[in-house]
Amino acid sequence: MEAGLSLGSNMGDRLACLREAQRRIVALPGVADRGRSPIYETEPVGVAPEYQHLKYLNAVILIDSQAPAQALLAQIHGIEEAMGRIRGSAPNLPRPIDIDILYVGPTIIKDADLCIPHPRWAERSFVAKPLSDLRPNLIIPGASQPVRTIAANLPDAHTIRLFSLKW
């Protein structure tokens, strides 16, 4: 089933971190690569003042996965941890990699560990814009408009800057 994943990095060699995360994801058993958005540079959102200078690189990748969403989440957490992500008590700490599941086909899940579609995807240009580059006509479960329309109407659309078309 097709899944959209958002990747972000604001520590170390950010581009290398995105590349490595994408490589590890498509190397998972039963996963096929279906596309990569351009890479964007963005201001951090919701971070403490001392981390405000650490800009993110963000992108979206599409995969086909045979794994159920919960198993995919466990695999993604394993990749994040292997790449040095430390989950802490403070939200939005700097990290070499952050991977979020945006959607998994028509699946809707709302439990303590996993919400699909991602509950804030449509509020963030750093997610909606790269997703719209790949799947502009997609209507994510629970949304009433295609991704391209949502991305174009976000108030922070001006804060996202193209970083690279190439991975």
N, C-alpha and C positions, 0 to 999 in steps of 0.2 A: 504494500500500500504506500502511496506517496506521502512523504512527510516533509515539512519545511522546518529547517533548523536555523536559528539565529546564532551567529558567532560574534563574539566581541573580545577585544584584548586591549588593556591599557598598561601593561607592564612588559619590560624587556623589549625584545625585537618583536613588535606587535605583528608585523606581516608574517614573520616566520612562525609565530604562534598560530595564526589563522591557517596557514598552509599545513602545519603539522596536525592540527585538530581535524581539518578536512581529510587529510590522508588517513588518519586513524579511524575516522568515522566510516569512510568508504571501504576500509579493510575489515570491518566487522563482518562476521558470518551473516549471509543472507541480505547484505546491503548492496545496492547498486547506485552509482552516481548518476543523478539526473540533471545536474546543472549548478552553476555558481553565479551569483550576482557580482557586479562590480564591488569594489571595496570602498567604503566611505570613511571619512574621518569626522568624528563628532565630539561635541562637548560632553563631559560626563553629566549624568542626570541623577539627582538625589544623593550626591556624595558630600562628605564632610569637607569644609573649606580647605583643609590641608591637602586634599587630593584633587582639587578643582583644576589644577594645571595638567593633570594626566589625561590627555585626550585619548579617546577610543578609536580603534579601527573596528568597523562593523561590516558584516556581510551576511547573506543568507545563502544556504545551500539546500538543494532539493535531493532527496534520496528516495529510493524504494526500499522498504524494509519488510522482511517477513516476520519480524519480532513484534509481539504485542507492545503497546505503548509503554507499559510499566517496565518491561524488559529493556526496551530501548532507553528509557530514562536511566536505568541502572548502568547500562553500558556507557552512556554519556557521562554520568557521574564518575565512572571509572577512568575515562579519558581525562576529564578535568583534573582529577586527583593525581593521575600519573604525570600530568603536565605542570603540576605545582600549585593548583588551586587549593587554597585553604579556606574552608567555610568557617566563618566566625560569627560572633554574636552581633557585631555591627553590620548593618546592611550596606551593600554596594562598596565593599572594600576593593582596592585595586587588585587586579588578578591577571595572570598571564592568559587565561582563557575562561570565557563564560559561554556556555552552550545552552540554549533554550529550545524546547520543542514548541513550535508555533502551532502546528496542526498535524494531524495524522488522518488523511482522507476525511471522511465524514464523522469521525469519532468525536464524541463529547464525553469528557471525564471530569468530574469534580469531586475530588477527595482530598484528604489531608496532605498527600504527597505529590499529587499531580493534577493540574488543571489543563485540559485541552479542549478547545484552543487556548493558547496562552491568554490570560485575562487582560493583559495590557498591550498586546501587539498593536491594536488600532489607535493607541495614544502616543506612539513613539515613531517619529520619522526614521530613526536609525534602524527600525525594523520594517516599517511599512514601505519605505522607498526601495530598499534592495529587494524585498519580496515582490513589489510591483514591477521591478525590472524583469523578473523571471515569470511571474504568473499574474499579469495585469488584470485578467478577466476572472480570476478566481474569486468566488464568494465563500469565505470561510464560514463554517457553521456558526450560526448566531448573528452574523453580520447581514445587513440588508443591502449593501452595496459592494461592488467589486473592489479589490485591493487598490487598484489605480486611483479610484475616486476617493477612497479613504486617505491614501497617501497624499494626494494633491490638496486635500482640504485641512491637513493638520497645521495648527498654528506655528509649530516649530520647524516647518519644512525648510526654512532659510538657514537653519543651523547645521545642515548636513552638507558636507563637501566631498566631491568625488576625489578619491585618493589614487585609485588605480583601476584600470579595466582588466589588467592581467594579474593573475595569481602567481 
